[in-house]
Amino acid sequence: MKKILYAIAALAVCFTLSQCKPNEYLSVPQPDKMDNEFVTSSVSETFKTLSYCYRTYLSVAGGGNYNWNDSASDAEYYPEYNSGNGRVGYLDMALTGVNSKSGQFTNLYTILARCSRIAGIIEQKDEFKNATGVNDWTQLWGEAWTMWAYCYTELIRHFGDVPYGLENQAVDEGFPLTSRFTILDNVIAKLKEVESKMYYLGQGGIQAERMSRTFANMLIAEANLMAGGYQTIRTDVAGLYEGVSFESAKYSNSSAKADFTRRSDWQTYYKEAQTYFRKVISGDAKGTLTLVTNDDRGLGNPYQRSLQYIMDMQVSPESIWEVGNQAPLQSERPYSQGRPSDGATKNAAPCKVFSGIRVIPTAYYQIWEDGDLRWDASATVTGSDGKGSEAIVQLISGSRLKGGIAINKWDINKMKTPYVTACRNSGMNYAFFRMDNTMLKLAQVDLALGDSGEALSLVNQLRARAGVAALSSVDDNAIIDEFKRECIGDGDIKFAELRAGKFTELGKAMRAELKTVIAGLEKDGHYTFSNGRTISNYVWTKLVDLSGNEVGVNTHNRVADDPARTPGWRGVYDYTTTTSSGAVVGTKHNLAIEGLFEYIDPAGDKAKALEADGYKKTDWAVGMVKEKNGLWDYNMLSGIDNSDVPLYFHPLPLTTLQQSKGQVTNGYGLPQE
């Protein structure tokens, strides 16, 4: 009996874009339950069916780097020791469950199947067939195909080679894997076909919560970048990459049957990536896209301003595509990707924030230069206690305030009106594709192709916005460092290092440095980095009252010699003004910290004076010493000790293996059952 490979199972639910009312799509039937006439009865009805696809991506795949747990690099890690959620981030293939990401895998196929069907139905409409230019019907058609293409790039990014071309088809004889390079070629061709039929950002009422011609051009560049960069390929499937030749492998792993290499004609793909990235950044595909270089709030931090749009429930001017959201729909920002909170799951001050992406201390103390406006806006040493006050994070395994230095880009406290009814419902958008990470991708391509002048210019534009001096030259490592400064916690660093062929060496260097730092902490109680900053086993903290300062939130850059305002961009919201006011404890809510960047002898005069002034000796890097063989070893890319070939893909789910009738297997040492 024939069966559909990827069945459509869930009911249609509301997806709220800025153009739509929250209840508008609740009664929309599933696309596979609709006839063609219903789907295309009007532009608005057709958009409702497409909205189902956006909503599916938001709810299942849209958790981004928390759902995928792929952000682990030499700067980022997953905070729970030996958790099943972080296996791929640790590069531990043997312990990765075969169905660990089956939901994401299946739903991506569900989305692309629906999108291709919607596009096929639109193609039969006279309004589409007779169009002489761009109209709302051609936009919807291109939008559907662009989402189809995006889902395939996501599958390749996270799973490698996957089945292809089976959507909306019945299969009874099984199916094979398809080379990622074949899929990417087809994706690129389809995007080139449709992009001219779409609106640029700002045209036809299209903004960044929908896929535009601007995004389609960016995705053409992205697919070329994926095809041409260094990556891990399988060597266990004969003929899989037929027609593609590769350079001599940079690394090989005979037991995992995998090579780390790039295709011999990589320059062809990088040249096309360069062309399309340029169109998006400064060419005719730019539309209304712009880099935020001024802070209209008068706070002097345009980088943080670019992020604040999301917390203000606005679309950022430098977003190419944002996954739209609105409370009370599930939102992983900030829950899994932002500043932590120990609060209860409901009606807290603020509610629980798990914080599943953390910053390795060696990166926190060294990546950013003095005065870099991105530092405090990106990473934080404090979170919320859930009772209205600020609290320091702990450098030990766990979540919320445990787990280590956290991402500061997405923070309940920085919302105009924090959502405190329940956790995981803030309503913040996901902004995965922005002007800044696109500029850095182009810089990587430029450098690889020999155009170091443009690469340097792009990097220095971002550095100028961040308030640090221009570089005189760039190399691969300099651009990767800029990815860390600009994009930490966003899921970009790992893939930037992979495609440049630098992931293994940088990961090993990080692991070696961590051991050196921890040895220094064990021996001396502190360790001083080459830039003069010191990390110590202990710091001294006390709560202070900053209620007169922007309702208790440190909405500003560092203030020299003020331990309550350095680091900056932290503090807490004044929750006495919210419905969670009953959860607030005490009257002093901001945390002053001493000894964060300099050593204070616990038995010395300064420590005694601080304690006399109300400060408490507080565990800091001693947590790294306590868990040197746990969190600070295993979670830190420990699999790289066993394989120079980066093994970073998730397993194909068991159902897919079974339905393939033996033609599809997992590679890279991943489980088969």
N, C-alpha and C positions, 0 to 999 in steps of 0.2 A: 504494500500500500504506500502510495506516495505521501510525502509530508512536507510541510514548509520548514525549512531549516531554522529560521529565526522567527518564531511565532510572535504575534502581537498580542500581548496579554493584559496590559494594564488599562484601566479606564482613563478617558481623557480628563485632564484637570486644568485648572486655570493657570495661565501664565501671564503675568502682568507686565506689560511693557508700558512705556510712558504714554503711548497713544491709546491705551486700552483701560477699561474699567475693571476692577478686581473680579467682579462676578460674571464677566462677559463670556467666558469660555467654559463655564461649569457644565453646561448642558451639551457641549459639542461631542458628537459620537466619535469613536475611533476612526482614523482614516481608512482602515481596512473594512469598516462596516458601512462606508458611505458609497453611494453611487457617484458617477462622474458628474452628473448634473448638479448634485448638491455641493460637491467640492468646489465647483467653479461657478456657482450661481451669482456670486458677486466678489469683488476684490476683498471685502471685509470677511466674507465666509471662507474664502480661500486662505486668507491670512490666519483665521482661527485654526484651521487644520495645521498650518505651518507652526503656529504657536505651540501646538502640542509637542512638536519636536524640540523647540526651545525649552519647554518646561521639562521634558524628559532629560535633556542634557543637564539642566540645572539640578534636578533632584538626584540624579545618579552619577553621572560622569562629572558634573560641574563642581564637585567638591575639590577638584583640582589636585594640588599636590598633597593634600591630606588623604583623599581617597586613594590616590595612586601611591603615596609614600615614596615618591621618586626624587624628592628634592635633595636627598643626602649627597653631599659633596665634601670637599675639603674645607667648607665653611659652615655647613648646615648638617643637622642630624635629627633623628626621631628620638624623643626623650625617655621612652620607657625601655628599660633594659630587657633585651631578649624577647620583646613583644612580637607576636605573630604579625602585627600590623606593619612592622618595619623590615621584614626579611629581605626584600629586594633592595631596600636602602642600605642594609648591612652587606649586600652582595653575597648572601647566604642562599644559594640555590637549593641545596639539599633539604632545607627545612621549610621551603616555601610551599604552601598548600596548593594543590592543583586547581582548586576552585577559589583561591584567595581573591581574585578579581573577576570572577565570572559575571557578577552583576554589571560592572562597567563594560565588559566585553560584549555581553548580549545586548545591552541597551544601546551601545554605539551602532551595532548592526540594525537594531530596531529603528533607530532614527534614520540611518541612511536608506533603509528600505522604504520608509514612509516618504522621505524627501524625494527619492527617485520616482515614486509613484505619483506624488503630487505634481512634480515637474512634467511627467509624461502626460497627465491629464490636461494641464495647462496648454501643452503643445497642440492640443486639438481645438482650442478655442480660436474663433475668427479674430478676436481682438489681439491675440498673440500672433497668429499667422500673418495678419495684414499690417502689423506694426511696422512703421518706417523708421522709428527711433525708439527711445526709451519711454515706456509708460509703466503704469502700475502693474500690469500683467507681466511684462517682460522682467520687471524687478522681482516679482514673486518667483518667476521661473528661475532666474539666475540665483536668487536667494536660496531656493530649494537645492539646486545643484551645488552651490557653494557649501552649504551645510553637509551635503553628501560627501563632498571632497574633504571637508574638515574632519569628518568622522573617520575617514580612511587614514588621514595623516595621524590622528590620535591613536588609532589602532597600531599603526606602524611604530610610532614613537614608544609605545608602552609594551607591545607584544612582538615586534619584529615582523616576520613574514606571516601572513594570515590568509585565510580563504578570501576569494575575491569574485565578484560578479554573480553572486548567488541570490541577491536580494530579489524578493517577489517571484522567486522561481521554486518549483517543486523539484526535489531531488530524491532519487531512490537508489542510486548506484554509488553513493559516497561522493567525495570531492577531494581535490588535492590542496596543498598550500600553493600560493602564488608568490613569486618573488616580490619583495617590497619595491624593487626598482621598476618592475612592470607596472605595479599599482601606481607608483608616483608618476610615471610617465603618463598614464591614463588620467590621473588627477590633474596634472598640469595641462594636458590637452583639453579636458573638459572645462577647466577654469578659463582658459584662453577663449574658448567658444562662447562662454556665457558672460564674461565680465563687461563687454561692450553694451550689453542689454540692461545693465544695472545703473542705479543712481550712485554718484559719489556721495560721501558724507556731506550732509547739509542740503542735498538736492532731494526733491520729492518728499520732504518730510522725514527723510531717513537720517537717523543719528546712530550712535555707536551701540545701542542695544539691539540693533538689527544688522545683519550681514550686508554690507554695501559693496559697491564697486571698489572702493578703497580697500576694504578687507580682502576682496577676491584677488586684487593685485598683490597685496601682502602675502596671501596664501600661495600664490604662484611662486613668489620668491622663497617662501618657507619650504615648499615642497622641493624646490631645486636645491636648497641648502641641505635638506635632509638626504637627498640623493647623492650629493657630492662630498659630504663631510666624512671624516673617519667614523667608523661604527663597527660593532661586533656582528659578524655574519656566521651562518651555520656552515659547517663542512661535512655534515652527516647526511645530507639529502642530495643525491646525485641529480645533476641537471637543474637544480633549483634556480640558479642564476645564469642559465644558458644565455649566451650572447653578451654577457657582461664580463669584462676582464678587470682584474684587480692588481694594484701594486703589490709588491712583496709585503707580506704581513708584518706590521709593526710588532705584534705579539701573536703567539699561537698557543692554544691549549688543546692538547690531544685528548685528554680525558673528557673535557666538556665538548670537544669537537667543534671548536669555534676559533675564528681568526679575528683580530682587530686590524682593520685595513680600510682603504677607500678605493673606489673604482678608478681605473686608469684615466678615464676621460672626465675626471672631476671638474676640470677647469671649464668645460662646456656648461655644466650645470651652475657653477659659481658665476660665470659671466651672465647667465640669464637671471640668476638671483640678484646680482648687482643691478641689472637693468630695472627690474621690478621694484626692488627696495628703493632705488632712487626715485621712481615714479611716485611712490607713497610718501617719501620724506620731503621731496622738494619739487616733484613733477606734477603732471596733470591729474594724477590719481589722488592727490593730497586732499582735495575738498576742503572742508573746514578744520581738518586736523592741524593741531599746532602744539609746539612745546611750550609749556608754561614757564616763562622766564621772569615774571613779575609776581610779587605777592600783593594782591589788591587789598589785603587785610592790614597792611602796614607792619606785619610781623617779621619781615625780612627773611623768609624762607620759601622761595618759589617751589623747591622740591617737595616740601611737606604740603604746600598748597595743592600741588597736583594730586596728592593722595587724599587730601581732605574733602575733595569733591565727593568721593565715595561715601565718606562718613556723614556728609551733609545731604546724602540721598540725591545727588546730582550726577549727571554724566560728565566725566572729566574731558576737557578739551583735547587732551593728548591720548585718549583711548581710541584705538582702531576698532576694537570690539569689546564690549562688556556683556557678561552674562547677566541679564536683568533680573532683579529680584524685588520683592516687597514683603514686609512683615505682614502676617506671621508665617510666610513660607519658610522652609528650612534654609538657613544661610550658614555656610561654614566660615564666613567672615563675620566677626573675628573668631568664632568658636574654635576652629582648628588651625587657624592661620594667623592669629593675632596675639595681642597682649593678654596674659593670663589673669584669671580670677578664681579665687577659692570659694566663690559664692554658691548658694544653693541653686538648684535647677530652675526655680521659679521665685519671682518677687524678691530678689536680692539686690545688693547695692555694690557692684552689679552682679548679675547671674553668672553661673559657672562658665569659664572659658578654658577649654582643655589645653589649647596651645600645642599643636602637634608638630611644629617646626621650630627648631631652636638654633642658636648661633654658637658655634664652637668658640670657647673663650680665646684661644689663640688668634682666631679671626677677629673677634670683637676688639681685642687690644691692639691689633696691628693693621687691619685693612684700611681704616680711615685715617687721613692726615688731620693734624690739628686744624680746627676751623672748618672742617668739611660739614656742610649743613645737612648732609645725608645721614651722618652717623646716628645722632640721637633720634632722628625721625624714622630710622630703620630698625634699630635694635634697642632693647630696654633691659635694665637690670631690676626693674620693679614691675609689679602687677598690682592687683587689687585683692584685699582680704575678703571681699564680698559683704563687708559690714560698713562700707563707706570710707575706708582708709586705704592708703598705699602700703605695700609690703614688699620686701626684697625677695627675689626669687632664690631658690636653693639649687646648688649645683650637684644635685643627686637625682637618681632615677625617679621618674614619676610624671605627673601631669599637673596642670594648673600652676601653683606656685613652685611645685617641684619640677625638675626637668632641665633647668638651666636658663641662660640668657635668651630672651624671647624676641620675636618679631614685634615691632612697634608701629607698623604701617596701618594696622586695622585695630581700632581700640574703641570699645563701648564708651569709655570716658570722654572721647573726643567728639561724640555725636552731639548735635545741637540738643536733641532730646533723647537720651539713651533709652533703648528698648529694654525694659526691666521685667516684663511679664513672664518671660521664659527664656532659657538659653537656646541658642541655635536658631533664633528667629529674628535677628536684628534687621534683616531686610537689605543689608549692604550688597551691592553688586560685586561680581568678580571681574576685575580688569586684567585679563591675561595678556592682551596684545596692545601695547602702548607705543608711543613715539620713541621713548628712551630705549627700550630693549630692541626696537627695530633699528635704531641708529647704531647700536653696538653690534648687531648682527651684520649690518652693512660694513661696519669697520672691520670686522673679522674677514669678510669676503674681500674687501679692498686690499687688506694686507696680504692675504693669500695670493691675490692676483698681481701684486706688485704696486698697487696704488696706495702707497703709505701716506701720501699727502692728504688725500680725502679721509683716510682712516684717522689720522692725527687730528684733523679738523673736527670730525664728529665727536671724538673723545673729548676734545678741549671745549666744545660747546657745552657738554654735560658738566665738565669740571667748572666752567665759568658760572653756570647756574648754581653749582654747589659751593661757590665761593673759595675755590682752591686754585693754586697757580697752574698755568698751562704746562703741559709736558712738551719737551723739545723733540721727542721721538716716541714711537710705539713699537712694541713687538707683541707676539702672541700673549705672553704673560701679562703685559701691561693692559691689554684689552680685557683679559679675563679678570684682572684685578678690578677693572672698572665695572664689569658685570657684577662683581661682589658688592661694590659700593652702591651701585644703582639698583640692583635687582635682587638683593638677598631675600630669601623667603618666597620668591615668586616662581621657582621651578626652572629658572633659566641657566643657572651657573653650571649645573651638572652637564647639560647638553652643550653649552658653550665649550666646556673643557673636553668633552667627548669628540666633537667634530673637529677640534683643533689638534686632536691626538695627544692631549696633555693630562687626561684624567688620571691615569695610573701613576705617573711620576708625581703629580701634585698630591694625590691621595697618600702615597707612601711618605712624602715629605711631611705632610700634616701629622701622620701617625708617629713618625720619629720625633717631631717637635713636641708633640703632646707628652711623650715619655720623658723628654728632657725637662720640660716644664714641671711635670709632676715630681720628678726626682729632685728638682730644686725646691719645690714646696715641701717635700718630705724632709729635706736636709736643713733648709734655712727658714722655712715658714713663708717664703716669698720667692718670686722670680721676676727679674727685670728683663724686658725685651730690648732689642737694639734701638728702639725709638725712645727709650727712657721711661716708658710706662711700666708700672710694677703691679703684678697680681699677687695678692696675699691670701693666706689662709683665713684671715678674719678681717671684717670691717666693723665700724661702729655706727649704729643707727639710732635715731629717735624720731618720734612723731612731732610735727610742729604745725602751727596754724597758718595757712596761707589763704584763708577764706576771702580775703580782699583781692586776691589775684585771679581774675577771670573765673569766678565761682569755684575756685579751688583747683583748677586745671593749669598745669604749667604750659600754657600755650605760647611758648617762646623758646628761643635758643638759650644756650648756656649763659649763666651769669657768673662771672669769675668770682672765686672765693665764697660762693654761696652754696653750701652743701645740700640745701633743699632745692636748688635750681640747677645743679650740675650733677649728673647729666640733665639736659633739658627735655622738653616734650614728654613729660610724664605726669605726675600728680594724679588726682582723682576729681571726678565730677562732684558737685555738691548735691548728694542724693537726698538731702533733707527737703529738696524742692520737688521730688518725684513721688510716685505712688509707693516706692520702696522706702520711704522715710522711716518706717518702723523698723527697718533692718539696720539702720545706722547706729553705730556704737561710738561714744566718745565725742569730743569736740575738736581734737587735733587730728588731721587726716593726711597731711603730707609728710613724706619721709625725707629727713636729712641724712646724708651718708658721708662718712669720713673714712679715708683709707682705701678708696676704690682704685686709685691709680698710684698710690705711694704706700710704702710699708710703714706701719705703726707697730712698734714693739709692744706686745701685750703687757709686758712688765714695765714698760717705760713711763716716763713722766707724761707724755702726751696722752697715752691711753688712760692714765689715772685722772688727768684733767677732764677728758671727755666724759668719763664715767661719772665724775663729780658734777658734770653739767647735764646729766640725765641720759647720756648715750649708753647703749648696751652693746657689749661685744657680741658680734653676730657671725655665724659660720658663713664663709664665702668659699674660697678655693680649697679649703680643707675637705669639701665634698668630693673634689676630684681625687684627692689622696685616698679617701675612704673607699671610693668605688673605682679605683684605678684598673682593676681587673674585670670590672663589670661594664657599666655604662661607658666609661672613658676608654674602653678598649673595644669590646664587641660591637657596639653601635657605630663606631667610627670607621666605617668601610673595612671592617676586619677581614672580609673575604678577599681583599686585595693582596693579603699575604699569601694566599693560596693560588691566585690566578692573576697574572699580569693582564690577561684579556679581561676587560670589564664585563661582568656578567650582570646586566642591569634590566633584562626583560622579565615581564611577568609570564606565568604559564598560560597556555591556551586551556580553556576549561575542559573538564572531563567529557561533558556532553558533546562538545565539538569533536574531540578525539574519537568518540564512539560513533557519531553520525558520519564521520568521514570514511568509515569502513576500512580503517587501517592505513589510509593514505596520509593522514596528518598525525604527527607526533610532536612532543615537546623536545626542544633542543636545549643546549647550554647547561646540561646537567639538571634541568627541571624535572619534576615528577611526572610520571605517566598515569598515575592513578591516586 
